[in-house]
Amino acid sequence: MITSHALHIRNTLLSLGILLFFTLIPLFSTQTSTITAIQTSVATLNTAQKAPDMLIFFSPQYANDTELHATLTTYMTSVHNDIQWNTTLITITPENNTYQTIDSIIEENYKQHPLKACIMVGEDLDTPPSGGHDTIQRPSTVPWYTIGGETRYERTNQTIIAKPYLMDVCIALLYPPSTLPYETKKTQLIDAFTKFTQRYHPYSDEITVLESSEFTSVSKQLYQHLETYGDLTYLTDPTDTDLQATLQNSSSLYLVHGHSNPSGTRLNANHNLWFSAETVDTVNAPLFAADGCYVNGWWSDQPKTTTLNPSNDQLWYGSKIFTNPTVNVMILGLLSQTGYPYPVSFIENAMPSLLHGATLADSMIGHTYIGDNVIIYGDPTFHFTIQ
């Protein structure tokens, strides 16, 4: 269902005599297919004439950076060679930088060929807010991961309402810290996509889970079930010595669970072990997950309002996708949530197929999640190589 906002965009373009293709033909080789939404909204067609499996949205800040575009072309080629996905790059203009416009593009593409994933590049992309607290800001991807327009989700004047929604498209964010200089943010994005270009991630069977005993009555069974998929190191109320020992070893999955905020997680019920987001830089794993309140947000200088405020210079989990050399994707949120008559947690819904070699996107779509309890930072095309 196309929203009135999307219809307005379409009618405006048609009045200019432009045939609107929001489903744009993708690019996976050496071209750069950019869509200046909604100024022209027509893609350069490549010779493959294939519909995209993934869209990459560039925020206005990075839209004309040729070096960044070249890096993305290399990444898109590597994805196609690996999993045969076709990808289209879309650039958003300042005049049309609204999350509703982005949603309209996703919706129109999905009608022609079901998308699997979108990557949102740039912290200045207009992003709807989810439930935050005081100066903690949390992004919402619900309007983008649901197909059907505004009929598929509910919101107040301040936030998207957290309730069960079926995920149609996997959305991943790459939002550098807002306070950094442009060249630093650009370098971070280039380095991240260069890291994602390396497609070989053998599944080692090593899984590490550190959890506060404050939550084991709910989640312990879920996490201990992961031993079905590999060699599980599961520690409750770990000591600092335990933590340092886990950091000396490599894992396929490294997960922490406890009371949290954007800067870290308390792993011990006695309050004497804080896992700082800074510690993510020393984790040797391609997949990192943090299970807890507010782990998928950031700190802002302004209190929660009707819009999503930019990050300040305080430490936050999602920014570590740019600084850890091995982590390709970060899964952040309430990952072990239960309490419904059907599975709504990432651990139950997505982890089994992910640990069997499916892409992150394929593992997540088609399952139900509670609002924005799962936010992805990094590469939605990530998958393990099963040997």
C-alpha positions as CSV (number, residue, x, y, z in Angstrom):
1,M,0.0,0.0,0.0
2,I,1.5,3.3,-1.1
3,T,1.2,6.1,1.4
4,S,-0.2,9.5,0.5
5,H,3.3,10.9,0.8
6,A,4.6,8.4,-1.8
7,L,1.7,9.1,-4.1
8,H,2.5,12.8,-4.0
9,I,6.1,12.0,-5.0
10,R,4.9,9.9,-7.9
11,N,2.4,12.4,-9.2
12,T,5.0,15.2,-9.0
13,L,7.4,13.2,-11.1
14,L,4.8,12.1,-13.6
15,S,3.7,15.7,-14.1
16,L,7.3,16.4,-15.2
17,G,6.9,13.7,-17.9
18,I,9.2,11.3,-16.1
19,L,8.4,7.6,-16.0
20,L,9.0,6.8,-12.4
21,F,11.0,3.6,-11.6
22,F,11.5,3.4,-7.9
23,T,12.3,-0.2,-8.6
24,L,15.5,0.5,-10.3
25,I,17.8,-1.8,-12.0
26,P,20.7,-2.6,-9.9
27,L,24.4,-2.5,-10.3
28,F,26.9,-5.1,-9.3
29,S,29.9,-4.5,-11.5
30,T,31.9,-1.4,-12.2
31,Q,29.2,1.2,-12.8
32,T,27.8,3.6,-10.2
33,S,24.0,3.6,-10.2
34,T,22.8,6.6,-8.3
35,I,19.3,7.8,-7.8
36,T,19.0,11.3,-6.6
37,A,15.8,10.9,-4.7
38,I,13.5,12.4,-5.5
39,Q,15.0,15.0,-7.8
40,T,15.2,12.6,-10.8
41,S,14.4,9.3,-9.2
42,V,15.4,7.4,-12.3
43,A,18.3,5.0,-12.1
44,T,21.0,4.5,-14.8
45,L,20.2,1.0,-16.1
46,N,22.9,-1.5,-16.3
47,T,23.2,-4.2,-18.9
48,A,22.2,-7.0,-16.6
49,Q,18.6,-5.7,-16.4
50,K,18.1,-7.4,-13.1
51,A,16.0,-6.2,-10.2
52,P,17.9,-5.4,-7.0
53,D,18.0,-7.7,-4.0
54,M,19.5,-4.9,-1.9
55,L,19.4,-1.1,-1.8
56,I,22.2,1.1,-0.4
57,F,21.0,4.6,0.6
58,F,23.6,7.4,0.7
59,S,22.8,10.4,2.9
60,P,23.1,13.9,1.4
61,Q,26.4,14.3,3.2
62,Y,28.1,11.5,1.3
63,A,26.1,11.5,-1.9
64,N,28.8,13.0,-4.2
65,D,31.9,11.5,-2.7
66,T,33.4,9.6,-5.6
67,E,36.0,7.8,-3.5
68,L,33.3,6.4,-1.3
69,H,31.2,5.4,-4.3
70,A,34.2,3.5,-5.8
71,T,34.6,1.6,-2.6
72,L,30.9,0.7,-2.7
73,T,31.2,-0.5,-6.2
74,T,33.9,-3.0,-5.1
75,Y,31.8,-4.1,-2.2
76,M,28.7,-4.6,-4.5
77,T,30.8,-6.7,-6.9
78,S,32.1,-8.9,-4.1
79,V,28.6,-9.5,-2.8
80,H,27.3,-10.4,-6.3
81,N,30.3,-12.8,-6.8
82,D,29.6,-14.4,-3.4
83,I,25.8,-14.7,-3.1
84,Q,24.6,-13.4,-6.5
85,W,22.7,-10.5,-5.0
86,N,22.2,-7.4,-7.2
87,T,22.5,-4.0,-5.6
88,T,21.4,-0.5,-6.4
89,L,22.9,2.6,-4.9
90,I,20.5,5.5,-4.1
91,T,21.5,9.0,-3.2
92,I,19.2,11.1,-1.2
93,T,19.1,14.9,-1.7
94,P,18.7,17.3,1.3
95,E,15.3,18.4,-0.1
96,N,13.9,14.9,0.1
97,N,15.7,13.5,3.1
98,T,12.7,12.1,5.0
99,Y,12.2,8.6,6.3
100,Q,8.9,8.5,4.5
101,T,10.5,9.2,1.1
102,I,13.1,6.4,1.8
103,D,10.2,4.1,2.7
104,S,8.4,4.9,-0.5
105,I,11.5,3.9,-2.5
106,I,11.8,0.6,-0.6
107,E,8.0,-0.1,-1.1
108,E,8.1,0.5,-4.8
109,N,11.2,-1.6,-5.3
110,Y,9.7,-4.4,-3.2
111,K,6.6,-4.5,-5.5
112,Q,8.7,-5.3,-8.5
113,H,11.0,-7.8,-6.8
114,P,11.1,-8.7,-3.1
115,L,14.1,-6.9,-1.5
116,K,16.1,-8.8,1.1
117,A,18.1,-5.9,2.6
118,C,18.9,-2.2,2.7
119,I,22.0,-0.5,4.1
120,M,21.5,3.1,5.3
121,V,24.7,5.0,5.0
122,G,25.2,8.3,6.8
123,E,24.1,9.6,10.1
124,D,22.3,12.5,8.5
125,L,19.7,10.3,6.9
126,D,16.4,11.1,8.3
127,T,15.5,8.2,10.6
128,P,12.4,7.8,12.8
129,P,12.9,7.7,16.5
130,S,12.2,4.6,18.7
131,G,11.7,4.7,22.5
132,G,14.6,6.5,24.2
133,H,15.2,7.9,27.6
134,D,16.3,11.4,28.5
135,T,19.4,12.0,26.3
136,I,19.5,8.4,25.0
137,Q,18.4,8.3,21.4
138,R,17.2,5.0,19.7
139,P,16.6,4.7,15.9
140,S,13.6,2.9,14.5
141,T,13.8,0.8,11.4
142,V,10.2,-0.5,11.6
143,P,8.8,1.8,8.8
144,W,11.6,0.5,6.5
145,Y,11.5,-3.2,7.4
146,T,7.7,-3.5,7.1
147,I,6.1,-3.5,3.6
148,G,2.7,-1.9,3.4
149,G,3.3,1.7,4.3
150,E,1.9,3.4,7.4
151,T,-0.8,0.7,7.7
152,R,1.8,-1.8,8.9
153,Y,3.0,0.0,12.0
154,E,1.7,2.3,14.7
155,R,3.3,5.4,16.2
156,T,2.7,8.2,18.6
157,N,3.8,11.8,17.9
158,Q,7.2,10.9,19.4
159,T,8.0,7.3,18.6
160,I,7.2,4.1,16.7
161,I,5.1,1.9,19.0
162,A,6.9,-1.4,20.2
163,K,4.6,-4.2,19.2
164,P,4.9,-7.4,17.1
165,Y,5.8,-6.7,13.4
166,L,6.7,-9.1,10.7
167,M,10.1,-8.2,9.2
168,D,9.9,-8.1,5.3
169,V,13.3,-6.4,4.7
170,C,16.5,-6.5,6.8
171,I,17.7,-3.0,7.5
172,A,21.3,-2.3,8.5
173,L,22.7,1.0,9.7
174,L,26.1,2.5,9.1
175,Y,26.0,5.8,11.0
176,P,29.4,7.3,12.0
177,P,29.5,9.4,15.1
178,S,28.1,12.8,14.3
179,T,30.8,14.9,16.0
180,L,33.7,13.5,14.0
181,P,35.2,15.5,11.1
182,Y,33.9,14.6,7.6
183,E,37.2,13.0,6.5
184,T,37.3,10.8,9.6
185,K,33.7,9.7,9.0
186,K,34.4,9.1,5.3
187,T,37.5,7.0,6.2
188,Q,35.5,5.0,8.7
189,L,32.9,4.2,6.0
190,I,35.5,3.2,3.4
191,D,37.3,1.0,5.9
192,A,34.0,-0.7,6.9
193,F,33.0,-1.5,3.3
194,T,36.5,-2.7,2.6
195,K,36.2,-5.0,5.6
196,F,32.8,-6.2,4.3
197,T,34.4,-7.0,0.9
198,Q,36.3,-9.9,2.5
199,R,33.6,-12.6,2.2
200,Y,35.3,-15.7,3.7
201,H,34.2,-16.2,7.3
202,P,34.6,-19.9,8.2
203,Y,32.4,-21.0,11.0
204,S,34.6,-22.1,13.9
205,D,32.0,-23.6,16.1
206,E,33.2,-21.3,18.9
207,I,30.4,-19.4,20.6
208,T,31.0,-17.1,23.6
209,V,28.1,-15.8,25.8
210,L,28.7,-13.7,29.0
211,E,25.5,-13.0,31.0
212,S,24.5,-11.4,34.3
213,S,22.6,-13.8,36.6
214,E,20.0,-11.1,36.9
215,F,18.5,-12.4,33.7
216,T,19.2,-16.1,33.6
217,S,15.7,-17.1,34.7
218,V,14.5,-15.9,31.3
219,S,17.3,-16.2,28.9
220,K,19.6,-19.0,30.2
221,Q,17.7,-21.7,28.4
222,L,17.8,-19.8,25.1
223,Y,21.5,-19.2,25.3
224,Q,22.5,-22.7,26.5
225,H,20.6,-24.1,23.5
226,L,23.3,-22.5,21.4
227,E,25.5,-25.5,22.3
228,T,23.4,-27.3,19.6
229,Y,25.3,-25.2,17.0
230,G,28.8,-25.3,18.4
231,D,31.3,-25.3,21.3
232,L,29.6,-22.9,23.7
233,T,31.4,-21.0,26.4
234,Y,28.6,-19.8,28.6
235,L,29.5,-17.8,31.7
236,T,27.2,-16.1,34.3
237,D,28.5,-13.3,36.5
238,P,31.9,-13.6,34.9
239,T,34.9,-12.0,36.7
240,D,37.4,-9.7,35.0
241,T,39.7,-12.6,34.7
242,D,37.0,-14.6,32.9
243,L,36.4,-11.7,30.6
244,Q,40.0,-11.3,29.7
245,A,40.4,-15.0,29.0
246,T,37.5,-14.9,26.5
247,L,39.1,-11.9,24.7
248,Q,42.3,-14.0,24.2
249,N,40.4,-16.4,22.0
250,S,38.6,-16.1,18.7
251,S,34.9,-16.9,18.4
252,S,32.4,-17.0,15.6
253,L,29.9,-15.3,17.8
254,Y,30.6,-13.1,20.9
255,L,27.5,-12.0,22.9
256,V,27.0,-10.1,26.2
257,H,23.8,-9.7,28.2
258,G,22.9,-7.6,31.2
259,H,21.7,-4.2,32.3
260,S,22.9,-1.8,29.7
261,N,23.1,1.6,28.1
262,P,24.6,2.7,24.8
263,S,28.1,2.7,26.4
264,G,28.2,-0.8,27.8
265,T,26.7,-3.8,29.7
266,R,26.9,-4.9,33.3
267,L,27.8,-8.5,33.3
268,N,27.8,-9.3,37.0
269,A,24.9,-9.2,39.4
270,N,27.3,-7.8,42.1
271,H,27.9,-4.8,39.9
272,N,31.6,-5.3,39.7
273,L,32.1,-6.1,36.0
274,W,31.3,-3.5,33.4
275,F,31.7,-4.5,29.7
276,S,32.5,-1.2,28.1
277,A,31.6,-0.7,24.4
278,E,35.3,0.2,24.1
279,T,36.1,-3.5,24.8
280,V,34.4,-4.4,21.5
281,D,37.6,-3.4,19.8
282,T,39.4,-6.3,21.3
283,V,36.8,-8.9,20.5
284,N,38.1,-11.4,17.8
285,A,34.8,-12.5,16.1
286,P,33.0,-11.5,12.9
287,L,29.7,-11.4,14.7
288,F,29.1,-9.4,17.9
289,A,25.8,-9.1,19.8
290,A,24.7,-7.2,22.9
291,D,21.5,-8.0,24.6
292,G,20.1,-5.3,26.8
293,C,18.1,-2.0,27.1
294,Y,19.4,0.9,25.0
295,V,22.4,-0.9,23.5
296,N,21.2,-0.1,20.0
297,G,21.1,3.7,20.6
298,W,23.4,6.5,21.3
299,W,23.8,9.6,23.5
300,S,22.8,13.0,22.4
301,D,23.2,16.5,23.8
302,Q,19.4,17.0,23.5
303,P,16.6,15.1,25.4
304,K,14.3,12.8,23.5
305,T,11.9,14.7,21.2
306,T,9.7,14.0,18.2
307,T,12.8,13.7,16.0
308,L,16.0,11.6,16.3
309,N,18.8,13.7,17.6
310,P,22.4,13.2,16.5
311,S,25.0,11.4,18.6
312,N,27.4,13.4,20.8
313,D,31.0,12.4,21.5
314,Q,30.1,9.8,24.2
315,L,30.9,6.1,23.6
316,W,28.2,3.9,22.0
317,Y,28.1,0.4,20.8
318,G,27.0,0.9,17.2
319,S,30.0,3.1,16.4
320,K,32.4,0.2,17.1
321,I,31.5,-1.4,13.7
322,F,34.0,1.1,12.4
323,T,36.8,0.4,14.8
324,N,36.9,-3.3,15.3
325,P,38.9,-5.0,12.5
326,T,37.1,-8.4,12.6
327,V,33.5,-7.6,13.5
328,N,31.4,-7.4,10.3
329,V,28.0,-7.1,11.9
330,M,26.7,-6.0,15.3
331,I,23.3,-7.2,16.5
332,L,22.0,-4.9,19.2
333,G,18.8,-4.9,21.3
334,L,16.6,-7.1,23.4
335,L,17.8,-10.3,21.7
336,S,16.4,-12.9,24.0
337,Q,12.9,-11.4,24.6
338,T,10.1,-13.9,25.3
339,G,6.6,-13.6,26.7
340,Y,4.6,-14.2,23.5
341,P,2.9,-17.4,22.3
342,Y,5.3,-17.4,19.3
343,P,9.0,-16.7,19.0
344,V,10.0,-13.0,18.8
345,S,13.6,-13.1,19.8
346,F,16.6,-12.9,17.5
347,I,18.1,-15.9,19.3
348,E,15.1,-18.1,18.4
349,N,14.2,-16.6,15.0
350,A,17.4,-15.9,13.3
351,M,20.3,-17.5,15.1
352,P,19.7,-21.2,13.9
353,S,19.9,-20.4,10.2
354,L,22.6,-17.8,10.6
355,L,24.8,-20.4,12.3
356,H,24.1,-22.8,9.5
357,G,25.5,-20.4,6.8
358,A,22.5,-18.3,5.7
359,T,23.0,-14.5,5.3
360,L,22.0,-12.4,8.2
361,A,19.2,-10.9,6.0
362,D,17.8,-14.3,5.0
363,S,17.9,-15.4,8.6
364,M,15.9,-12.4,9.8
365,I,13.2,-11.8,7.2
366,G,9.9,-13.6,7.6
367,H,10.1,-13.6,11.4
368,T,8.3,-11.4,13.9
369,Y,10.1,-9.0,16.2
370,I,8.9,-6.5,18.8
371,G,9.3,-3.0,17.3
372,D,13.0,-2.1,17.3
373,N,14.2,-4.7,19.7
374,V,16.8,-5.7,17.1
375,I,18.9,-3.1,15.3
376,I,21.6,-4.1,12.9
377,Y,24.9,-2.2,12.4
378,G,27.1,-3.5,9.6
379,D,26.7,-5.8,6.7
380,P,23.3,-7.6,6.2
381,T,24.9,-9.9,3.6
382,F,27.2,-11.4,6.2
383,H,27.2,-15.1,6.4
384,F,29.4,-17.9,7.7
385,T,31.2,-20.3,5.5
386,I,30.3,-23.8,6.6
387,Q,33.2,-26.2,6.1
